[in-house]
Amino acid sequence: MFTLNNAVRGLNLKWKSVVARMRRVSLNIVVYLIWEQRNRRVFENTCSLVDSLFQKFQVILYMILYFHESNHLIINVG
C-alpha cells in the first residue's frame, strides 16, 4: 500500500541535487493524491476540485521538505 512515507523515501541522500529529490517526491505525492481521490470516488461517492487537490499537494510537499530538512527523524506521515 502506498503511503506518504514512500514519498519521504525520495529524499534519500543518494539523489545529489535538490531538484531531483523534489521531482521524485512530487511524483510520489501526485500518485498518492490520485490514489486517494480514486478511493473517495469509489467508496464515498465524493469528489474534490482540482484547486483543492493542488493546495493539498503544496501543503504536503512543503511539509515534507521543511520537516526533512530540519529533522528527518520527526516526520512520520501515513
Summary of the structure (lengths in Angstrom):
residues: 78
radius of gyration: 13.3
end to end distance: 10.3
largest distance: 42.1
contacts: 194
relative contact order: 0.19
helix: 69%
strand: 0%
